[in-house]
Amino acid sequence: MTAIIPEITQILAEIEKSSTFLITSHESPDPDAVGSSLALANYLAARGKDVTVYLCDPVPENCAFLPMADQVFGELPEKEFDVCFVLDVGEFRRAGKAITASERIGRFINIDHHLGCENFGLHNLIDPRACATAALIYRIIKAAGHEVDYPTALCIYTAILSDTGSFHYSNSDPESFAIAGEMIAKGVNAWDVNENLYESEPLQRIALLALALSDLTVSPGGEYASVTVTLEMYRQTGSTAEDTDRFINYPRSIRGVQVALFFREISEGLFKVGFRSKGKVDVSAVSAHFGGGGHHNAAGCNVKGTLAEVKALVFDRLEKMR
């Protein structure tokens, strides 16, 4: 962490001298994207700053309980911003065209924990060892000498809980537990967060999961397994992409599986492929082959073709990396 302290110092200087802030994250935001964005927003608002949070896709239903979630903009307001914090995107394009093409933003600050994240900001706080982008927001607040208030704590805890897979993933390091413990001490109720994230499923999500699992595919050797969601499945169940969160955990849980895959149809002839590895396979390398990115154990990319063609291409690539 020592190597990134100068970046934190520069970011604190930008916060001190600036008045209007825009905060954004990636398309199809997950709890770390939302939690880190709202944690920073709550912190800046408490400092008396003018803060706007914009996301190109809606806040997921399971994150609606977070403080300021109801104030997130779905369209970029017509105003000037001194600074735009871009969080957890990996690639600048994932923030959406409204951000990447904007001429009303003075300076970009990039905060991320993705391996190989682009350095597109004036300041780039990137630490692939961090369990979540929210952990980097925590570091900024503590470096400023401020205590984390309850609203910010709730956002940070939620983001870390989700991105560590409820502390099941390999990124569940001492820092993740230490931050989580401190957030609990600030008054965060662990059960309430868990209930909001994982125990309040809409019916259409369960119906979609049933269809996705009906397409469960396991490689002949049992090392790779996948599930699929198509546009037709959305139509049948009245569901959306938001309802697919954590579907990849099902093939991942199969005994002997080293890499789980999730094929999600974005449009006709185009699939988003998610990868989760148990450690033996570097799925970021598999994803990079198809123009994607990510971490050693979690990555994603887009692949063109029919479902059968995309599956064949991806499984073939995995076999070649053995």
C-alpha positions in Angstrom: 0.0 0.0 0.0 3.0 2.3 0.6 3.5 2.7 -3.2 0.1 4.3 -3.7 0.2 6.7 -0.8 1.3 9.6 -3.1 -1.8 9.0 -5.3 -4.0 9.2 -2.2 -2.3 12.5 -1.2 -2.9 13.9 -4.6 -6.6 12.9 -4.6 -7.1 14.5 -1.2 -5.6 17.7 -2.6 -8.0 17.6 -5.5 -10.9 17.1 -3.0 -9.7 20.0 -0.9 -9.4 22.5 -3.8 -12.5 21.4 -5.8 -16.2 22.1 -5.2 -18.3 20.2 -7.7 -17.9 16.4 -8.0 -19.3 13.7 -10.3 -19.1 10.1 -9.3 -19.7 7.2 -11.7 -19.0 3.5 -12.2 -19.4 0.8 -14.8 -22.3 -0.4 -16.8 -24.5 -3.1 -15.1 -23.3 -1.9 -11.7 -22.7 -4.5 -9.0 -22.7 -3.8 -5.2 -19.0 -2.8 -5.2 -19.7 -0.3 -8.0 -22.8 1.1 -6.2 -21.4 0.8 -2.7 -18.0 2.5 -3.5 -19.8 5.3 -5.4 -22.3 6.0 -2.6 -19.6 5.7 0.1 -17.6 8.4 -1.6 -20.7 10.4 -2.3 -21.8 10.3 1.4 -18.3 11.2 2.5 -18.0 14.2 0.1 -21.5 15.4 1.0 -20.6 15.3 4.7 -17.6 17.5 3.8 -20.0 20.1 2.3 -19.2 19.3 -1.3 -21.6 19.5 -4.3 -21.9 15.8 -5.3 -23.7 14.1 -8.2 -23.7 10.3 -8.7 -24.5 9.1 -12.2 -24.7 5.5 -13.4 -25.4 4.6 -17.0 -27.5 1.7 -15.9 -30.0 1.6 -12.9 -29.0 0.8 -9.4 -29.7 -2.9 -8.8 -32.8 -3.6 -6.6 -30.7 -5.3 -3.9 -28.7 -2.1 -3.5 -31.7 0.3 -3.2 -31.4 0.3 0.6 -28.0 2.1 0.6 -27.9 5.7 1.6 -28.3 8.1 -1.4 -29.2 5.3 -3.7 -32.5 7.1 -4.5 -30.4 10.1 -5.6 -28.5 8.4 -8.3 -29.0 10.0 -11.7 -29.7 7.9 -14.8 -29.0 10.8 -17.1 -26.0 13.1 -16.8 -27.2 16.5 -15.5 -26.4 19.6 -17.5 -23.8 21.2 -15.3 -20.0 21.6 -15.0 -17.9 19.4 -12.8 -14.5 20.1 -11.4 -13.7 16.5 -10.8 -15.2 13.2 -11.9 -14.4 10.1 -9.9 -14.6 7.0 -12.1 -14.7 3.9 -9.9 -14.2 0.2 -10.5 -14.5 0.3 -14.3 -11.3 -1.5 -15.5 -11.7 0.2 -18.9 -12.8 3.8 -19.3 -15.4 2.9 -22.0 -17.3 1.0 -19.4 -18.4 4.2 -17.7 -20.6 4.9 -20.7 -20.5 7.5 -23.6 -22.1 10.2 -21.5 -18.9 10.2 -19.4 -16.2 9.4 -21.9 -17.5 12.0 -24.4 -18.4 14.7 -21.9 -16.8 18.2 -22.3 -18.2 19.4 -18.9 -15.7 17.5 -16.8 -12.5 19.2 -15.6 -10.4 16.3 -14.3 -10.8 12.5 -14.0 -9.7 10.5 -11.0 -9.6 6.7 -11.6 -10.0 4.4 -8.6 -9.9 0.7 -9.1 -8.8 -2.7 -8.0 -8.8 -4.5 -11.4 -5.6 -6.0 -12.7 -4.5 -4.2 -15.8 -6.9 -1.3 -15.3 -6.3 1.6 -17.7 -4.6 4.7 -16.5 -7.0 7.2 -18.0 -7.2 9.6 -15.1 -5.2 12.6 -14.0 -4.7 10.5 -10.9 -5.0 6.7 -10.9 -5.4 5.0 -7.6 -5.1 1.3 -8.7 -4.4 -1.6 -6.3 -5.2 -5.1 -7.6 -4.5 -6.4 -4.1 -7.5 -4.5 -2.7 -10.5 -6.7 -2.0 -12.9 -4.1 -3.5 -12.8 -0.6 -4.8 -14.7 0.3 -1.6 -11.6 -0.6 0.3 -9.7 2.1 -1.6 -12.4 4.6 -0.7 -11.9 3.6 3.0 -8.2 4.2 2.6 -8.8 7.7 1.2 -11.1 8.6 4.1 -8.7 7.3 6.7 -5.7 9.1 5.1 -7.7 12.3 5.4 -7.8 11.8 9.1 -11.6 11.5 9.2 -13.8 8.9 10.8 -16.2 6.8 8.7 -19.8 7.8 9.5 -22.7 5.3 9.5 -24.0 6.0 6.0 -20.6 5.6 4.5 -19.9 2.5 6.6 -23.0 0.8 5.4 -22.0 1.4 1.8 -18.4 0.2 2.3 -19.4 -2.9 4.2 -22.0 -3.9 1.6 -19.4 -3.5 -1.2 -16.8 -5.5 0.5 -19.2 -8.3 1.6 -20.3 -8.7 -2.0 -17.0 -8.5 -3.8 -15.4 -11.1 -1.4 -18.4 -13.4 -1.9 -19.4 -13.0 1.7 -15.7 -13.6 2.6 -15.5 -16.8 0.6 -13.2 -15.7 -2.2 -9.4 -15.5 -2.2 -9.5 -11.7 -1.9 -10.8 -12.1 1.6 -7.6 -10.8 3.1 -6.8 -9.3 6.5 -7.7 -5.8 5.3 -11.2 -6.9 4.2 -12.0 -8.4 7.6 -10.5 -5.4 9.4 -12.5 -2.9 7.5 -15.7 -5.0 7.8 -15.2 -5.3 11.6 -14.7 -1.5 11.9 -17.9 -0.9 9.8 -19.8 -3.3 12.2 -18.5 -1.3 15.1 -20.0 1.9 13.4 -23.4 0.3 13.7 -23.8 -1.7 10.5 -26.1 -4.6 11.0 -24.6 -7.6 9.2 -27.9 -9.5 9.0 -29.8 -6.5 7.5 -27.2 -6.2 4.8 -27.2 -9.9 4.0 -31.0 -9.9 3.9 -31.1 -7.0 1.4 -28.4 -8.5 -0.8 -29.3 -12.1 -0.8 -32.6 -12.9 1.0 -35.1 -10.7 -0.9 -35.2 -12.4 -4.3 -37.9 -11.3 -6.8 -39.9 -14.2 -8.3 -38.8 -13.5 -11.8 -35.1 -14.0 -10.8 -35.9 -17.5 -9.4 -37.8 -18.4 -12.6 -34.9 -17.2 -14.7 -32.4 -19.2 -12.6 -34.4 -22.3 -13.2 -34.1 -21.8 -17.0 -30.4 -21.0 -16.7 -29.7 -24.1 -14.8 -31.6 -26.2 -17.4 -28.7 -25.3 -19.7 -26.0 -26.4 -17.3 -23.0 -27.7 -19.3 -20.1 -29.6 -17.8 -16.9 -30.3 -19.8 -16.0 -34.0 -20.3 -13.2 -33.9 -17.7 -15.5 -32.1 -15.2 -13.1 -29.1 -14.8 -15.3 -26.5 -16.5 -19.0 -25.8 -16.2 -21.3 -23.2 -17.4 -24.9 -21.8 -17.3 -26.6 -19.6 -19.9 -29.2 -16.9 -20.1 -30.7 -15.9 -23.4 -32.9 -13.0 -24.5 -35.7 -15.6 -24.9 -35.3 -16.6 -21.2 -35.8 -12.9 -20.2 -38.9 -12.7 -22.3 -40.4 -15.9 -20.8 -39.8 -14.8 -17.2 -40.2 -11.0 -17.4 -36.7 -10.7 -16.0 -33.7 -8.5 -16.9 -29.9 -8.7 -16.8 -30.1 -7.3 -13.3 -31.6 -10.6 -12.1 -28.6 -12.7 -13.2 -26.3 -11.6 -10.4 -24.4 -14.6 -8.8 -25.8 -17.1 -11.3 -22.2 -18.1 -12.0 -21.8 -19.3 -8.4 -23.9 -22.4 -9.2 -21.6 -24.1 -11.7 -18.7 -22.9 -9.6 -20.0 -24.9 -6.6 -19.8 -28.2 -8.5 -17.2 -30.6 -7.0 -14.2 -30.8 -9.3 -15.0 -27.7 -11.3 -12.0 -25.3 -11.6 -13.6 -22.7 -13.8 -17.2 -21.6 -13.9 -18.6 -19.7 -16.9 -21.7 -17.7 -17.4 -22.9 -17.0 -21.0 -25.3 -14.1 -21.1 -26.9 -13.0 -24.4 -26.6 -9.2 -24.8 -28.0 -9.0 -28.3 -28.6 -11.4 -31.2 -25.2 -12.9 -32.0 -23.3 -11.4 -29.0 -22.7 -12.9 -25.6 -21.1 -11.6 -22.5 -18.9 -14.3 -20.9 -18.1 -14.3 -17.2 -15.4 -16.4 -15.7 -14.7 -17.5 -12.1 -11.7 -19.6 -11.3 -10.9 -21.5 -8.1 -7.2 -20.6 -8.5 -5.6 -23.1 -10.8 -6.5 -21.2 -14.0 -5.8 -17.6 -14.8 -9.1 -16.6 -16.3 -7.9 -13.0 -17.0 -5.7 -14.5 -19.6 -8.6 -16.4 -21.2 -10.7 -13.2 -21.1 -7.9 -11.2 -22.6 -7.7 -13.5 -25.6 -11.2 -12.4 -26.5 -10.5 -8.7 -25.8 -11.7 -8.7 -22.2 -10.1 -8.3 -18.8 -10.3 -8.9 -15.1 -8.5 -10.6 -12.3 -6.8 -14.0 -12.0 -9.9 -15.5 -10.5 -12.7 -13.3 -12.0 -12.9 -11.9 -15.5 -15.2 -11.2 -18.4 -15.4 -10.5 -22.2 -17.8 -10.2 -25.1 -17.8 -12.9 -27.8 -19.7 -12.8 -31.1 -21.5 -15.8 -32.6 -24.3 -18.2 -31.9 -24.5 -19.8 -28.4 -23.0 -23.0 -29.7 -20.2 -21.2 -31.5 -19.3 -19.0 -28.5 -19.3 -22.0 -26.1 -17.0 -23.9 -28.5 -14.6 -21.0 -28.8 -14.4 -20.4 -25.1 -14.1 -24.0 -24.0 -11.5 -24.7 -26.7 -9.5 -21.8 -25.3 -9.7 -23.1 -21.8 -8.5 -26.5 -23.0 -5.5 -24.9 -24.7 -4.5 -23.2 -21.5 -4.2 -26.5 -19.5 
